[in-house]
């Protein structure tokens, strides 16, 4: 028994997750609805990962801010926001192009029995206002990632200012040492949690396959297939983007595969954040960059969800017998990009975005009801792409920043 435990602890995490993924699929087909008995094991994984989100964001960002100057932080922040906005818009275009080629939903009709209540969308104005929390405590208790990022930036900049002060320099250094220690403690806890990840992945995958079954896959298989083709097409664009910045794709995906697989199973960009931060650290990305770009990306950068919006919109238009016009597609790009910025990275959030776009285009909510049947199957791929997009942008910007530093020091690039 001891030998088995030792072998498990020393095996690579990606190998354990891959085996857990395969075993989960098999168990789901064998157990069917009984796989729901494994739900608590999956819930425990999500709780453990969520447990670490706040300390990792807070401590990593405070430490990261103090490893660069404010000018650099502002420049990198601008690049990150521009990348996230353009990336989401391009993802919607990719989804529209692929869906227009394959035309999912053509020939299907609504039976009239589908019902769906339109969920509330927070709106872009509220999202912007939520960046500054009215209460610092509720920002943490309500898991307001934008509010937590703002709080970490505020205190990180304040500590940086203290360290530069003749009178407060000693206090600033003491605070930085404290947050450095807390950050290292968080990483030690994360290493322990990583050993449980494969077990949770197995449970979540088994329950997903067991509850969805083959019937759902067959009935809406065309929509699912087109969606995943669009995801692959966007990953190809990621690879070209990495090559453009001189990043080796194989090296990138070697580190990114663990958070990608975990995001695929858990369907939570925010829940996968601890693993995404670890991947960025292993890639050698500057902590001052990934400390804020990845938590921000988990909240506002939703490339997978953006593709989902595009494919779902074409699907709904075909089901209703009114294909999208060029002006409709342009509207999808605009509204979908804004909606993706205002959606939290949690399971089921994609449905909110889809409903928002459908309302604007006058598409029936009954079509959303059809799409909820495959919410988990589509959400898995969307979340994996969301996390991948965050890491791609962060890695490319880091590469560009390092080249800039070399040039400023007079070294050839």
C-alpha positions as CSV (number, residue, x, y, z in Angstrom):
1,X,0.0,0.0,0.0
2,X,2.8,2.4,0.9
3,X,4.5,1.7,-2.4
4,X,1.3,2.5,-4.3
5,X,0.9,5.8,-2.4
6,X,4.6,6.7,-3.1
7,X,4.2,5.9,-6.8
8,X,1.1,8.0,-7.0
9,X,2.7,11.0,-5.2
10,X,5.8,10.9,-7.5
11,X,3.9,10.4,-10.8
12,X,3.6,13.5,-13.0
13,X,0.4,15.4,-12.5
14,X,-0.5,15.5,-16.2
15,X,-0.3,11.7,-16.3
16,X,-2.5,11.3,-13.3
17,X,-5.1,13.7,-14.6
18,X,-5.1,12.1,-18.1
19,X,-5.6,8.6,-16.5
20,X,-8.3,10.0,-14.2
21,X,-10.1,11.6,-17.2
22,X,-10.2,8.3,-19.2
23,X,-11.3,6.3,-16.1
24,X,-14.0,8.9,-15.4
25,X,-15.4,8.6,-18.9
26,X,-15.5,4.8,-18.6
27,X,-17.0,5.0,-15.1
28,X,-19.7,7.4,-16.4
29,X,-20.8,5.1,-19.2
30,X,-20.8,2.1,-16.8
31,X,-22.5,3.7,-13.9
32,X,-24.9,6.0,-15.7
33,X,-27.1,8.0,-13.3
34,X,-25.4,6.2,-10.4
35,X,-22.3,8.2,-11.1
36,X,-24.0,11.0,-9.2
37,X,-22.8,9.2,-6.0
38,X,-19.3,10.6,-6.9
39,X,-20.4,14.2,-6.9
40,X,-19.1,15.0,-3.4
41,X,-15.6,14.0,-4.5
42,X,-15.8,16.5,-7.4
43,X,-17.3,19.2,-5.2
44,X,-14.4,18.8,-2.8
45,X,-11.9,19.5,-5.6
46,X,-13.8,22.7,-6.6
47,X,-13.9,23.8,-2.9
48,X,-10.2,23.2,-2.5
49,X,-9.3,25.2,-5.6
50,X,-11.7,28.0,-4.7
51,X,-10.3,28.0,-1.2
52,X,-6.9,29.1,-2.6
53,X,-8.2,31.7,-5.1
54,X,-8.2,34.7,-2.8
55,X,-4.8,34.2,-1.1
56,X,-3.1,33.5,-4.4
57,X,-4.6,36.5,-6.2
58,X,-4.0,38.8,-3.2
59,X,-0.4,37.7,-2.2
60,X,0.8,37.1,-5.8
61,X,-0.3,40.5,-7.0
62,X,1.0,42.4,-4.1
63,X,4.4,40.8,-4.4
64,X,4.3,41.1,-8.2
65,X,3.6,44.9,-8.1
66,X,6.7,45.3,-5.9
67,X,8.9,43.6,-8.4
68,X,8.4,46.3,-11.1
69,X,7.8,50.0,-11.3
70,X,4.4,51.6,-11.8
71,X,5.1,52.7,-15.4
72,X,5.9,49.1,-16.4
73,X,2.7,47.9,-14.7
74,X,0.6,50.5,-16.5
75,X,2.2,49.6,-19.9
76,X,1.7,45.9,-19.3
77,X,-1.9,46.4,-18.1
78,X,-2.8,48.3,-21.2
79,X,-1.4,45.5,-23.4
80,X,-3.3,42.8,-21.4
81,X,-6.6,44.7,-21.7
82,X,-6.2,45.3,-25.5
83,X,-5.2,41.6,-26.0
84,X,-8.3,40.4,-24.0
85,X,-10.7,42.6,-25.9
86,X,-9.3,41.8,-29.4
87,X,-9.0,38.1,-28.6
88,X,-12.7,37.8,-27.6
89,X,-13.8,39.7,-30.7
90,X,-11.6,37.5,-33.0
91,X,-13.0,34.4,-31.2
92,X,-16.5,35.4,-32.1
93,X,-15.5,36.0,-35.7
94,X,-13.9,32.5,-35.8
95,X,-17.1,31.0,-34.4
96,X,-19.3,32.8,-36.9
97,X,-17.1,31.7,-39.8
98,X,-16.9,28.1,-38.8
99,X,-20.7,27.9,-38.0
100,X,-21.5,29.6,-41.3
101,X,-19.6,26.9,-43.1
102,X,-21.2,24.0,-41.4
103,X,-24.6,25.5,-40.6
104,X,-25.5,23.7,-37.3
105,X,-29.2,23.4,-36.6
106,X,-30.3,23.5,-40.2
107,X,-33.3,21.2,-40.6
108,X,-34.1,21.2,-36.8
109,X,-37.3,22.8,-35.5
110,X,-38.5,23.9,-32.1
111,X,-41.3,21.8,-30.7
112,X,-42.7,24.6,-28.6
113,X,-42.2,22.6,-25.4
114,X,-38.9,24.2,-24.5
115,X,-38.9,26.8,-21.8
116,X,-36.2,29.0,-20.4
117,X,-36.1,31.9,-18.0
118,X,-33.8,34.7,-19.2
119,X,-31.0,35.1,-16.5
120,X,-30.0,38.4,-15.3
121,X,-26.9,40.0,-16.9
122,X,-24.9,42.3,-14.7
123,X,-24.3,44.7,-17.6
124,X,-21.0,46.4,-18.5
125,X,-21.6,49.5,-16.3
126,X,-22.1,47.4,-13.2
127,X,-19.0,45.3,-14.1
128,X,-16.9,48.5,-14.3
129,X,-18.4,49.8,-11.0
130,X,-17.7,46.4,-9.3
131,X,-14.0,46.9,-9.9
132,X,-14.0,49.3,-6.9
133,X,-15.8,47.4,-4.1
134,X,-18.0,49.4,-1.8
135,X,-16.9,47.2,1.1
136,X,-13.5,45.5,1.2
137,X,-14.9,42.6,3.1
138,X,-17.7,41.8,0.7
139,X,-15.3,41.8,-2.2
140,X,-13.7,38.8,-0.6
141,X,-16.8,37.0,0.7
142,X,-18.7,37.4,-2.6
143,X,-15.6,36.3,-4.6
144,X,-15.6,39.5,-6.6
145,X,-12.4,38.9,-8.5
146,X,-12.2,42.4,-10.1
147,X,-12.7,43.9,-6.6
148,X,-10.0,41.6,-5.1
149,X,-7.6,42.6,-8.0
150,X,-8.3,46.3,-7.3
151,X,-7.7,45.8,-3.6
152,X,-4.4,43.9,-4.2
153,X,-3.2,46.6,-6.6
154,X,-4.1,49.4,-4.2
155,X,-2.2,47.8,-1.3
156,X,0.7,46.6,-3.6
157,X,1.2,50.2,-4.9
158,X,0.9,51.6,-1.4
159,X,3.6,49.2,-0.1
160,X,5.8,50.1,-3.1
161,X,5.4,53.8,-2.2
162,X,6.3,53.0,1.4
163,X,9.4,51.2,0.4
164,X,10.5,54.2,-1.6
165,X,9.9,56.6,1.3
166,X,12.7,57.6,3.6
167,X,10.5,57.5,6.6
168,X,8.4,54.4,5.8
169,X,10.9,52.3,4.0
170,X,11.4,49.9,6.9
171,X,7.7,49.3,7.3
172,X,7.3,48.8,3.6
173,X,10.1,46.2,3.5
174,X,8.5,44.4,6.5
175,X,5.1,44.2,4.8
176,X,6.6,42.9,1.6
177,X,8.5,40.2,3.5
178,X,5.2,39.2,5.2
179,X,3.3,38.9,1.9
180,X,6.2,37.0,0.4
181,X,6.0,34.5,3.2
182,X,2.2,34.2,2.9
183,X,2.6,33.7,-0.9
184,X,5.1,30.9,-0.3
185,X,2.8,29.3,2.3
186,X,-0.1,29.4,-0.3
187,X,2.2,27.6,-2.8
188,X,2.9,24.9,-0.3
189,X,-0.8,24.4,0.3
190,X,-1.4,24.3,-3.5
191,X,1.2,21.5,-3.9
192,X,-0.8,19.4,-1.4
193,X,-4.1,20.2,-3.1
194,X,-2.6,19.1,-6.5
195,X,-2.3,15.6,-5.2
196,X,-6.1,15.5,-4.9
197,X,-6.8,17.0,-8.4
198,X,-6.9,13.6,-10.3
199,X,-9.4,12.1,-7.8
200,X,-11.7,15.1,-8.2
201,X,-11.3,15.1,-12.0
202,X,-12.3,11.4,-12.1
203,X,-15.5,12.1,-10.1
204,X,-16.5,15.2,-12.1
205,X,-15.9,13.4,-15.4
206,X,-17.8,10.3,-14.4
207,X,-20.8,12.3,-13.2
208,X,-20.8,14.5,-16.4
209,X,-20.8,11.5,-18.7
210,X,-23.2,9.6,-16.6
211,X,-25.8,12.4,-16.4
212,X,-25.5,13.5,-20.1
213,X,-25.4,10.1,-21.7
214,X,-25.4,9.3,-25.4
215,X,-28.9,10.6,-26.2
216,X,-27.9,14.2,-25.7
217,X,-24.7,13.7,-27.7
218,X,-26.6,12.2,-30.6
219,X,-29.5,14.7,-30.7
220,X,-27.4,17.8,-30.7
221,X,-24.1,16.3,-31.9
222,X,-23.9,18.6,-34.9
223,X,-23.9,21.7,-32.8
224,X,-21.3,20.2,-30.5
225,X,-19.1,19.1,-33.4
226,X,-19.1,22.5,-35.0
227,X,-18.3,24.1,-31.7
228,X,-15.2,21.9,-31.1
229,X,-14.0,22.5,-34.7
230,X,-14.2,26.2,-34.0
231,X,-12.2,25.7,-30.8
232,X,-9.5,23.8,-32.7
233,X,-9.4,26.6,-35.3
234,X,-8.8,29.2,-32.6
235,X,-6.1,27.1,-31.0
236,X,-4.3,27.2,-34.4
237,X,-4.5,31.0,-34.2
238,X,-3.0,30.8,-30.7
239,X,-0.1,28.8,-32.1
240,X,0.5,31.3,-34.9
241,X,0.3,34.1,-32.3
242,X,2.9,32.4,-30.1
243,X,5.2,31.9,-33.1
244,X,4.9,35.5,-34.0
245,X,6.3,36.5,-30.6
246,X,9.0,33.8,-30.8
247,X,7.4,31.4,-28.3
248,X,7.8,27.7,-28.9
249,X,4.2,26.2,-28.9
250,X,5.4,22.8,-27.7
251,X,7.1,24.3,-24.7
252,X,4.0,26.4,-24.0
253,X,1.5,23.6,-24.1
254,X,3.8,21.4,-22.0
255,X,3.1,23.7,-19.1
256,X,-0.4,24.8,-20.1
257,X,-1.9,21.3,-20.5
258,X,-2.5,20.8,-16.8
259,X,-4.7,23.9,-16.3
260,X,-6.3,23.2,-19.7
261,X,-7.4,19.7,-18.7
262,X,-8.5,20.8,-15.3
263,X,-10.5,23.7,-16.8
264,X,-12.1,21.2,-19.2
265,X,-13.3,19.0,-16.4
266,X,-14.3,21.6,-13.8
267,X,-15.8,24.2,-16.2
268,X,-14.5,27.0,-14.1
269,X,-11.8,29.5,-15.2
270,X,-11.8,31.0,-11.7
271,X,-11.6,27.5,-10.0
272,X,-8.6,26.6,-12.2
273,X,-6.8,29.8,-11.4
274,X,-4.4,28.3,-8.9
275,X,-3.2,25.8,-11.5
276,X,-3.0,28.5,-14.2
277,X,-0.8,30.7,-12.0
278,X,1.5,27.7,-11.3
279,X,1.8,27.1,-15.0
280,X,2.7,30.7,-15.7
281,X,5.4,30.5,-12.9
282,X,6.8,27.3,-14.5
283,X,7.0,29.0,-17.9
284,X,9.2,31.6,-16.3
285,X,6.7,34.5,-16.8
286,X,7.3,37.5,-14.7
287,X,5.2,37.4,-11.5
288,X,4.5,41.1,-11.9
289,X,2.7,40.3,-15.1
290,X,0.9,37.0,-14.5
291,X,-0.1,38.1,-11.0
292,X,-2.7,40.4,-12.4
293,X,-3.2,39.3,-16.0
294,X,-4.4,35.8,-15.2
295,X,-6.9,36.7,-12.4
296,X,-8.2,39.5,-14.7
297,X,-8.4,37.1,-17.6
298,X,-10.4,34.6,-15.5
299,X,-13.0,37.3,-15.1
300,X,-13.1,39.2,-18.5
301,X,-11.3,37.1,-21.1
302,X,-13.7,34.4,-22.4
303,X,-12.5,33.2,-25.8
304,X,-14.2,29.9,-25.5
305,X,-17.4,31.4,-24.3
306,X,-17.2,33.9,-27.2
307,X,-17.0,31.1,-29.7
308,X,-19.9,29.5,-28.0
309,X,-22.0,32.6,-28.4
310,X,-21.2,32.7,-32.2
311,X,-22.0,29.0,-32.8
312,X,-25.1,29.1,-30.7
313,X,-26.4,32.2,-32.4
314,X,-26.0,30.6,-35.9
315,X,-27.6,27.4,-34.5
316,X,-30.6,29.3,-33.1
317,X,-31.0,31.3,-36.3
318,X,-31.0,28.1,-38.4
319,X,-33.5,26.4,-36.1
320,X,-35.9,29.3,-36.5
321,X,-35.4,29.4,-40.2
322,X,-34.0,32.9,-40.3
323,X,-30.2,32.7,-41.1
324,X,-28.1,35.6,-39.8
325,X,-27.4,38.6,-42.1
326,X,-24.1,40.4,-42.2
327,X,-25.4,43.2,-40.0
328,X,-26.6,40.5,-37.5
329,X,-23.2,39.0,-37.4
330,X,-21.6,42.4,-36.8
331,X,-24.0,42.9,-34.0
332,X,-23.1,39.5,-32.5
333,X,-19.4,40.5,-32.6
334,X,-20.1,43.8,-30.8
335,X,-22.6,42.5,-28.2
336,X,-20.8,39.2,-27.7
337,X,-17.5,40.9,-26.9
338,X,-19.1,43.2,-24.4
339,X,-21.1,40.4,-22.8
340,X,-18.0,38.2,-22.5
341,X,-16.2,41.0,-20.5
342,X,-19.1,41.1,-18.1
343,X,-19.4,37.4,-17.3
344,X,-17.7,35.7,-14.4
345,X,-15.6,32.6,-15.1
346,X,-17.9,30.1,-13.3
347,X,-19.9,27.1,-14.6
348,X,-23.0,28.0,-16.5
349,X,-22.0,31.6,-17.2
350,X,-22.0,31.0,-20.9
351,X,-25.8,30.5,-20.9
352,X,-26.1,34.1,-19.5
353,X,-24.1,35.5,-22.4
354,X,-26.0,33.5,-25.0
355,X,-29.3,34.7,-23.6
356,X,-28.1,38.3,-23.7
357,X,-27.2,38.1,-27.4
358,X,-30.4,36.3,-28.2
359,X,-32.5,39.0,-26.6
360,X,-30.7,41.7,-28.7
361,X,-31.2,39.8,-31.9
362,X,-34.8,38.8,-31.2
363,X,-34.0,35.1,-31.2
364,X,-36.3,32.8,-29.2
365,X,-35.4,31.8,-25.6
366,X,-36.7,28.3,-26.5
367,X,-33.5,27.9,-28.4
368,X,-31.5,28.6,-25.3
369,X,-33.5,25.8,-23.6
370,X,-32.2,23.4,-26.2
371,X,-28.7,24.5,-25.7
372,X,-28.9,24.0,-21.9
373,X,-29.2,20.3,-22.6
374,X,-25.5,20.3,-23.8
375,X,-24.4,23.1,-21.4
376,X,-21.8,20.8,-19.7
377,X,-20.4,19.2,-22.8
378,X,-19.9,22.6,-24.5
379,X,-18.9,24.4,-21.4
380,X,-16.0,22.1,-20.9
381,X,-14.3,23.0,-24.1
382,X,-15.2,26.7,-23.8
383,X,-13.6,26.9,-20.3
384,X,-10.4,25.1,-21.5
385,X,-10.0,27.6,-24.3
386,X,-10.7,30.5,-21.9
387,X,-7.8,29.4,-19.7
388,X,-5.6,28.8,-22.7
389,X,-6.3,32.3,-24.1
390,X,-5.3,33.8,-20.8
391,X,-2.0,32.0,-20.8
392,X,-1.2,32.7,-24.4
393,X,-1.7,36.4,-24.0
394,X,0.3,36.5,-20.8
395,X,3.2,34.5,-22.3
396,X,3.3,36.6,-25.5
397,X,3.3,39.9,-23.6
398,X,6.0,38.6,-21.2
399,X,8.1,37.7,-24.2
400,X,7.7,41.1,-25.6
401,X,8.5,42.8,-22.3
402,X,11.7,40.8,-22.0
403,X,12.8,41.7,-25.4
404,X,12.1,45.4,-24.6
405,X,14.3,45.1,-21.4
406,X,17.1,43.6,-23.5
407,X,17.0,46.4,-25.9
408,X,16.9,49.0,-23.2
409,X,20.0,47.4,-21.7
410,X,21.8,47.5,-25.1
411,X,21.7,43.7,-25.6
412,X,20.8,42.3,-29.0
413,X,17.4,40.5,-29.2
